Amino acid sequence: MTPEELTRAVAERCMGWTEVRSTSCQSDLWGYHDIGWQDVPAYATDVTAAWEVVEWMRRHGSVTIDLGNVHDQVHVAYKSRGPQTWAPTMPEAVCLCALAVADQEKEAKL
């Protein structure tokens, strides 16, 4: 999954964005959120934006982030027995874990 695809998935499935689409600018995304159309934060590549995703996960349960412990990968774990992910960067690991959390919550509601 490219960083843009990962950002789009997190924006739509976790962060409440709708109608997310690419802009004419290179790799920028645009979408509808709360107050109208605006730029989508680069959740998969920007640490500040990824922290918003961490806060989203924290509202649902505990989150642990371990920087560089296994093969120089960032480890993100949700709750004690929830989804876990490893990735080269903190934003990517957070986004992958958030998507797993969203999937888990969706399954629990079925």
N, C-alpha and C positions, 0 to 999 in steps of 0.2 A: 504494500500500500504506500503510495507516495505521501509526502507530508501534506500536500493539498487535500488528498482524499481522506487522510486521517483527520485533518482539521475539520473538513466538511462533515464527516461522520459524527465526530464529537459535538460539533455545533448543533447538529440536528437531533441526535439521539440523547444527548445529555444536557446541553446548555440552553435549550428552548428556542433555537433559531429555526426559522422556516424559510423556504424558497432560497436557499443558499446557492449561489452560482458564481462562476468565474467572471471577473471583470476583464476589460481590455488590457489592464496593466498585468505585467508578468506575475503570476501565481497569487494575485490578490483575490479574496473572496468577498462577496457582497451578499447581505441577507437581511431578513426582516426580524427584528427583536424589540420587544417592549415598546420603545418610543418611535419605531419606524425603521426605514432602510438605513443601513450603516455598514461600515467595514467590519468583517468578521475577524476577531483576534486570531493570530497565528498560533493556535493552541499546540500544534505539533512541533513547533520550532522555537517559540519564544517562552522563556522561563516565567515571565510575569503573567502571560496569558495562561500558561499551564497551571500556574498556582490557582487561578480561578476554578480550574477543573478539580484541583485538590480540594478546594473549599466546597465544591458541589458534592464530592464524595464524602467529605467529613460531615455534611448534613445528614447523610444516610448511614454512616458508621465510621469506625476508626480507619485511619490510613497510615501506613508506615512506608517511609522512603529511605532506602539504603543506597548511598552513593558509592558505586565502584567496588563492591565487595566480591562479586563473582565475575572473573574474566573481564574486569574493567567495565562491567555493565551496571546500569542503575536498576535496582530492584524496587518494585512498588507492590505492596500487599494491602488488600482491603479486608478488614476484620481479621480475626485469627484463622478462620478456615475459608476465607473467600478467595476471589480471583487474585492471582499473582502474575506479574509480568516482569520481563527483563528486556532492556533495550540499551543502545549506546548512549542515549541522552535522556535527561530527566523529563523533558516535555514529551518525548515519544513514549517512554515507559508509563507516564501518567495517563496519556491518552489511550493507550492500549488497555490499561487496567480499567479506566472509566468505561470503555465500551463493553468490557466483560461484565462490569457491575450493572450497566444498563440492560444487558442481555439477561443477567441473573434476575433482576427485578421484573423484567417483562415475563419471564418464565414463571416467577412466583405468583404473578397476577392471573395467569391462565388457569 
